[in-house]
Amino acid sequence: MTELSPKAAETLERWLQDASVDEETKAELRALENDPKELEERFYRDLEFGTGGLRGVIGAGSNRINRYTVGRATQGFAQFILESHSGEGRPSIVIAHDSRRFSPEFALEAALVLAGNGIKAYLYPSLRSTPQLSFSVRHLKATGGIVITASHNPPEYNGYKVYNAEGGQLVPHEAEKVISYIFQVDSFDAVKRITREEAEAAGLLEWLGEREDEAYADTVAAVSVGAEEIRNTLGGDFKIVYTPLHGTGNLPVRRVLEKVGFTQVTVVPEQEQPDSEFSTVKSPNPEEREAFTLAMKLGEEIGADLLIGTDPDADRMGAVVRDNEGKFVVLSGNQSGAIMIYYYLSRLQEQGKLPKNGAVVKTIVTSEMGAAVAEHFGATVFNTLTGFKYIGEKMTQFEASGEYTYLFGYEESYGYLAGGYARDKDAIVASMLIAEAGAYYKAQGKTLYDVLQELYAKFGYFLESLESRTLKGKDGVAQIQGIMTDWRSNPPTEIAGASVREVLDYSLGLDGLPQENVLKYLLSDGSWFCLRPSGTEPKIKVYFAVRGSSVEDARSKVAALSGEVMARVDRLS
């Protein structure tokens, strides 16, 4: 034990002596007595509550996610809710969870802590998607929400995301208040918790179900701009293969596709059921081609027009289309976003429903191609920091002022939302819109790949790429900080044959945006790259974007740019 840092040793001892910590947890910790490195990792800090909440490896320890760290976070969130609640009646929180290890247990733990603080918990008894949680907060007029998920992280992770009364993830000024309340919870004895039976008897725990599911599905289906044609003619001739990647999307995606008229939807059988180990994939991430291996095999067998995949909590959607040779091609998030914006806005325009004050919102690391498409239709484009919470915040501002009508929001990491019913990205509505677009253009003799080529020809050959480096643990945090410090203090003047025109340091709070540790370099040829430490994973992400005179020119440019930048990043990591 002497090899541990003072903080780790002190926190470990507090856990071992705390009567509130069960013997099973203490036994897990005692079994690590001869592994000081592991104990240091588990106790050198408290699991960080960022702007999105908690995310970490499951296990005992202050730097792990477990029922104690979930309970402590919930106690802090409860105090925030009680202090800030100004409406009539009792405050209430909606809780949902995904298919990960201990997700149901953590969801119930959060509910019982809320109930112990006199806050009503609306709890889904089985897995539901993150966007449905966002919708339900608004639909039930709740004070906030919690979802237990680690999105597309590896199986050993879980997470805890917190939502405000608008149905959006907490933005920094809200999260900072919650964090201050969490810090005040200095022992597990301070966590107020009652039993399930007590909570139900007091009316502080209410279970949600089919009625809320149907309300959500109806609301999503109402966003459709092509349901009538799909029901009448197009839906029966368009073949879709769908994979929920063992997560929460299976039932809601199928339900919504059926509502708008798609009858040829085949689910990948090996990936249909919830599986906390995500045993058929290396990573349950629709951003990666490997996640679609089984879907592509099935798609070839049945002659599918489109493959769709959603991540475990169904807030991200990936699409696979056929190219000119009939081979399957995975669309990037930027490409899918541009296609959906083009389809959605053009159909609204055809139907005379496109508002003159329409707005499209994207993040600072998202391609400019979608912006060019949106502006073509007269929409105003807004940029936010990375994270859909900022897009949700813009939506709420538009709703309050009436100055703009929100049309579509998206980020390059496969997150999209059309319609104002939620404040988080929604793979269910994105699945519906990409399928609608596919069926609509198929009736014109075109694939979505053809449409993408038309957009390139019309708006420019935009191409993006993303590189990331995973640097785990205490040393990894220091390495990531070192990389950002080096690029900030020694910015390049030229890279990949182009001069650096401007450096945007978002830690200074640029353009009225919150301060964030992000660096973006604008180059003289219109290209840019951006360095951003992930807020939810032990990674540093580097984004690249170019605009070429052709596909080949764009590929050459992005390869040269990423090659030079990553060589420097790797020297520092």
Residue pairs with C-beta under 8 A, 6 or more apart in sequence:
1 9
1 12
1 33
1 36
1 39
2 9
3 36
3 40
4 12
4 36
4 39
4 40
4 43
5 40
5 44
7 43
7 44
7 45
8 39
8 40
8 42
8 43
8 44
9 43
11 43
11 62
12 29
12 39
12 42
12 43
12 61
14 187
15 21
15 25
15 26
15 29
15 43
15 60
15 61
15 62
16 26
16 29
16 30
18 187
18 188
18 189
19 189
20 68
20 187
20 188
20 189
20 191
21 68
21 188
25 60
25 66
25 68
28 59
28 60
29 39
29 42
29 60
29 61
32 38
32 39
32 42
33 39
39 61
40 474
41 61
41 63
41 473
41 474
42 59
42 60
42 61
42 62
42 63
42 64
43 61
43 62
43 63
44 63
44 474
45 62
45 63
46 62
46 63
46 69
47 54
47 56
47 62
47 63
47 64
47 65
47 69
48 54
49 73
49 76
49 175
49 178
49 179
49 182
50 175
50 535
50 536
51 169
51 170
51 171
51 172
51 175
51 387
51 389
51 535
52 159
52 161
52 162
52 169
52 170
52 175
52 387
52 389
52 535
52 536
53 73
53 159
53 160
53 161
53 162
53 169
53 170
54 65
54 69
54 70
54 73
54 159
54 160
55 65
55 150
55 153
55 157
55 158
55 159
55 160
55 536
55 537
56 63
56 64
56 65
56 69
56 157
56 158
56 159
57 64
57 65
57 156
57 157
58 64
58 65
58 66
58 101
58 102
58 156
58 157
58 158
59 65
59 66
60 66
62 69
65 106
65 157
65 158
65 159
65 160
66 102
67 102
67 105
67 106
67 109
68 188
70 106
70 109
70 110
70 148
70 160
71 109
71 110
71 113
71 188
71 191
71 193
72 182
72 185
72 188
72 191
73 160
73 162
73 182
74 109
74 110
74 113
74 114
74 146
74 191
75 113
75 117
75 181
75 182
75 185
75 190
75 191
75 192
76 178
76 179
76 181
76 182
76 183
76 184
76 185
77 93
77 144
77 146
77 162
77 178
77 181
77 182
78 113
78 114
78 117
78 119
78 192
79 117
79 181
79 184
80 174
80 177
80 178
80 181
81 91
81 93
81 119
81 143
81 144
82 91
82 117
82 118
82 119
83 181
84 177
85 91
85 143
87 143
90 118
90 119
90 120
91 119
91 120
91 143
91 144
92 119
92 120
92 121
92 122
92 140
92 142
92 143
93 110
93 114
93 119
93 120
93 121
93 122
93 142
93 143
93 144
93 145
93 146
94 121
94 122
94 123
94 124
94 133
94 136
94 137
94 140
94 142
94 144
94 145
94 146
94 163
94 208
95 107
95 110
95 111
95 121
95 122
95 123
95 124
95 133
95 145
95 146
95 147
95 148
96 107
96 124
96 127
96 128
96 129
96 130
96 132
96 133
96 136
96 145
96 146
96 147
96 148
97 103
97 104
97 106
97 107
97 124
97 127
97 128
97 147
97 148
97 149
98 127
98 129
98 130
98 147
98 148
98 149
98 150
98 247
98 248
98 312
98 313
99 127
99 246
99 247
99 248
99 274
99 275
99 276
99 312
100 148
100 149
100 150
100 155
100 157
100 158
100 276
100 312
101 155
101 156
101 158
101 276
102 158
103 127
103 148
103 149
103 158
103 276
104 126
106 148
106 158
106 160
107 123
107 124
107 146
107 148
108 123
108 196
109 193
110 121
110 146
110 148
110 160
111 121
111 123
111 199
111 205
112 121
112 193
112 194
112 195
112 196
112 199
112 205
113 191
113 192
113 193
114 120
114 121
114 204
115 121
115 193
115 194
115 198
115 199
115 202
115 204
115 205
116 191
116 192
116 193
116 194
116 199
117 192
118 204
119 143
119 204
120 203
120 204
120 205
120 206
121 199
121 204
121 205
121 206
122 136
122 140
122 142
122 206
122 207
122 208
123 205
123 206
123 207
123 208
124 133
124 207
124 208
124 209
124 212
125 207
125 208
125 209
127 247
127 248
127 274
128 213
128 248
129 248
129 249
129 252
129 313
129 314
129 315
129 426
129 427
129 428
130 147
130 149
130 161
130 248
130 313
130 314
130 315
130 424
131 314
131 315
131 417
131 422
131 424
131 425
131 426
131 427
131 428
131 429
132 212
132 213
132 216
132 252
132 428
133 145
133 146
133 147
133 163
133 424
134 145
134 163
134 167
134 168
134 392
134 422
134 423
134 424
134 426
135 167
135 215
135 216
135 219
135 421
135 422
136 142
136 145
136 208
136 212
136 216
137 144
137 145
137 163
137 165
137 166
137 167
138 166
138 167
138 421
138 422
138 423
139 212
139 215
139 216
139 219
140 212
142 165
143 165
144 162
144 163
144 164
144 165
145 162
145 163
145 167
146 160
146 161
146 162
146 163
147 160
147 161
147 163
147 313
148 158
148 159
148 160
148 161
149 158
149 159
149 161
149 312
149 313
150 157
150 158
150 159
150 312
151 159
151 311
151 312
151 313
151 315
151 316
151 536
152 283
152 284
152 285
152 286
152 287
152 311
152 312
152 316
153 159
153 536
153 537
154 283
155 276
155 277
155 278
159 536
161 169
162 169
162 170
162 175
162 178
163 169
163 170
163 423
163 424
164 170
164 171
164 174
166 392
166 396
166 423
167 392
167 422
167 423
167 424
168 388
168 389
168 392
168 393
168 395
168 396
168 423
168 424
169 387
169 388
169 389
169 392
169 423
169 424
170 178
170 389
171 389
171 390
171 393
171 514
172 514
173 514
184 190
185 191
194 202
194 204
196 205
199 205
213 251
213 252
213 255
216 252
217 252
217 255
217 256
217 259
218 259
219 419
219 421
220 252
220 256
220 419
220 421
220 426
220 428
220 429
220 432
221 227
221 256
221 259
221 260
221 432
222 419
223 418
223 419
223 421
223 429
223 432
223 433
224 230
224 260
224 432
224 433
224 436
225 343
225 344
225 347
225 348
225 351
225 353
225 436
226 234
226 260
226 347
226 436
226 439
226 440
227 259
227 260
227 261
227 436
229 439
229 440
229 443
230 238
230 260
230 261
230 262
230 436
230 439
231 260
231 261
232 261
233 443
234 261
234 439
234 440
234 442
234 443
235 260
235 261
235 262
235 263
235 264
235 439
236 263
236 264
237 264
237 439
237 442
238 262
238 264
238 305
238 306
238 435
238 438
238 439
238 442
239 264
239 266
239 302
239 303
239 304
239 305
239 306
240 257
240 262
240 264
240 265
240 266
240 304
240 305
240 306
240 307
240 308
240 435
240 438
241 266
241 267
241 268
241 295
241 298
241 299
241 302
241 304
241 306
241 307
241 308
242 249
242 253
242 254
242 257
242 265
242 266
242 267
242 268
242 295
242 307
242 308
242 309
242 310
242 431
243 267
243 268
243 271
243 272
243 291
243 292
243 294
243 295
243 307
243 308
243 309
243 310
244 250
244 253
244 267
244 271
244 272
244 309
244 310
244 314
245 271
245 278
245 281
245 284
245 285
245 286
245 291
245 309
245 310
245 311
245 312
246 271
246 273
246 274
246 275
246 276
246 278
246 279
246 280
246 281
246 284
246 312
247 274
247 284
247 310
247 311
247 312
247 313
247 314
248 274
248 312
248 313
248 314
249 310
249 311
249 314
249 427
249 428
249 431
250 267
250 272
250 273
252 314
252 428
253 308
253 310
253 314
253 427
253 428
253 431
254 265
254 267
256 428
256 429
256 431
256 432
257 265
257 431
257 432
257 435
258 265
260 432
260 436
262 435
262 439
266 298
266 302
266 304
268 294
268 295
268 298
270 280
270 294
271 280
271 281
271 294
271 295
278 284
278 312
280 294
281 290
281 291
281 293
282 288
282 290
283 290
283 291
284 291
284 311
284 312
285 291
285 311
285 316
286 292
286 309
286 310
286 311
286 316
286 317
286 318
286 414
287 316
287 318
287 333
287 413
287 414
289 330
291 309
291 318
292 307
292 309
292 318
292 320
292 328
292 330
295 307
295 309
295 320
296 307
296 320
296 328
298 304
299 307
299 320
299 328
300 328
305 322
305 438
305 439
305 442
305 447
306 319
306 320
306 321
306 434
306 435
306 438
306 448
307 319
307 320
307 321
307 328
308 317
308 318
308 319
308 320
308 431
308 434
308 435
309 317
309 318
309 319
309 320
310 316
310 317
310 318
310 427
310 428
310 431
311 414
311 427
314 426
314 427
314 428
315 388
315 415
315 424
315 425
315 426
315 427
316 413
316 414
316 415
316 425
316 427
317 336
317 414
317 416
317 427
317 430
317 431
317 434
318 330
318 331
318 333
318 336
318 414
319 330
319 331
319 336
319 434
319 448
320 328
320 329
320 330
320 331
321 328
321 329
321 331
321 438
321 447
321 448
321 449
321 452
322 328
322 329
322 447
322 449
323 329
323 447
323 449
324 449
324 450
329 449
331 339
331 448
331 452
332 412
332 464
333 366
333 410
333 411
333 412
333 413
333 414
333 415
334 366
334 367
334 369
334 370
334 412
334 462
334 464
335 369
335 452
336 414
336 416
336 430
336 434
337 362
337 366
337 367
337 370
337 410
337 412
337 416
338 367
338 369
338 370
338 373
338 452
338 455
338 459
338 462
339 434
339 437
339 448
339 451
339 452
339 455
340 408
340 410
340 416
340 418
340 430
340 433
340 434
340 437
341 360
341 370
341 373
341 374
341 408
341 410
342 373
342 451
342 455
343 433
343 436
343 437
343 440
343 441
343 451
344 407
344 408
344 418
344 433
345 354
345 358
345 373
345 374
345 377
345 379
345 407
345 408
346 377
347 440
348 354
348 407
349 377
354 377
354 378
355 405
355 407
356 378
357 380
357 403
357 404
357 405
358 374
358 377
358 378
358 379
358 380
358 404
358 405
358 407
359 379
359 380
359 381
359 382
359 394
359 398
359 404
359 405
359 406
359 407
360 370
360 371
360 374
360 379
360 380
360 381
360 382
360 407
360 408
360 409
361 381
361 382
361 383
361 384
361 391
361 394
361 395
361 406
361 408
361 409
361 410
362 370
362 371
362 381
362 382
362 383
362 384
362 391
362 409
362 410
362 411
363 383
363 384
363 385
363 386
363 387
363 390
363 391
363 411
363 412
364 383
364 384
364 385
364 386
364 506
364 518
364 520
364 530
365 386
365 411
365 412
365 520
365 530
365 532
365 543
366 410
366 411
366 412
367 412
367 462
367 464
367 545
368 462
368 545
368 547
369 455
369 459
369 460
369 462
370 410
371 381
372 459
372 460
372 462
373 455
373 459
374 381
374 407
374 408
375 381
376 459
379 407
380 404
382 394
383 511
384 390
384 391
384 393
384 394
384 513
385 506
385 513
385 514
385 516
385 518
386 411
386 516
386 518
386 532
386 535
387 411
387 535
388 409
388 411
388 415
388 417
388 423
388 424
388 425
389 423
389 424
390 513
390 514
391 409
391 410
391 411
391 417
391 425
392 409
392 422
392 423
392 424
394 406
394 409
395 406
395 409
395 420
395 423
396 423
398 404
398 405
398 406
399 406
399 420
406 420
407 418
408 416
408 417
408 418
409 416
409 417
409 425
410 416
410 417
410 425
411 425
412 464
412 466
412 543
414 427
415 425
416 425
416 426
416 427
416 429
416 430
416 433
417 424
417 425
417 426
417 429
417 430
418 429
418 430
418 433
419 429
434 448
437 448
437 451
438 447
438 448
441 447
441 448
441 450
441 451
456 462
456 551
460 547
461 547
461 548
461 549
461 550
461 551
461 553
461 554
462 545
462 546
462 547
462 554
463 545
463 546
463 547
463 548
463 551
463 554
463 555
463 557
463 558
464 543
464 544
464 545
464 546
464 558
465 543
465 544
465 558
465 562
466 541
466 542
466 543
466 544
467 541
467 542
467 544
467 562
467 565
467 566
467 569
468 534
468 539
468 540
468 541
468 542
469 539
469 540
469 569
469 570
469 573
470 476
470 537
470 538
470 539
471 477
471 479
471 480
471 538
471 539
471 540
471 573
472 538
473 538
476 538
477 538
479 572
479 573
480 533
480 538
480 539
480 540
482 572
483 531
483 540
483 569
483 572
483 573
484 517
484 519
484 531
484 533
484 540
486 572
487 519
487 531
487 568
488 505
488 507
488 519
491 500
491 503
491 521
492 500
492 521
493 499
493 500
494 500
495 521
495 523
495 529
495 561
495 564
495 565
496 523
496 527
496 557
496 560
496 561
496 563
496 564
496 565
497 525
497 560
498 523
498 524
498 525
498 527
499 523
499 524
500 521
500 522
500 523
500 524
501 522
501 523
501 524
502 521
502 522
503 519
503 520
503 521
503 522
504 510
504 519
504 520
504 521
504 522
505 518
505 519
506 513
506 515
506 516
506 517
506 518
506 519
506 520
507 515
507 516
507 517
507 518
508 515
509 515
516 532
517 532
517 533
518 530
518 531
518 532
519 530
519 531
519 532
520 528
520 529
520 530
520 531
521 528
521 529
521 530
522 528
523 529
523 561
525 546
525 557
526 546
526 547
527 544
527 545
527 546
527 547
527 557
527 558
527 561
528 544
528 545
529 542
529 543
529 544
529 545
529 561
529 562
529 565
530 542
530 543
531 540
531 541
531 542
531 569
532 540
532 541
532 542
532 543
533 539
533 540
533 541
534 540
534 541
540 569
540 573
542 562
542 565
542 566
542 569
544 558
544 561
544 562
544 565
545 558
546 554
546 557
546 558
546 561
547 554
548 554
548 555
548 556
548 557
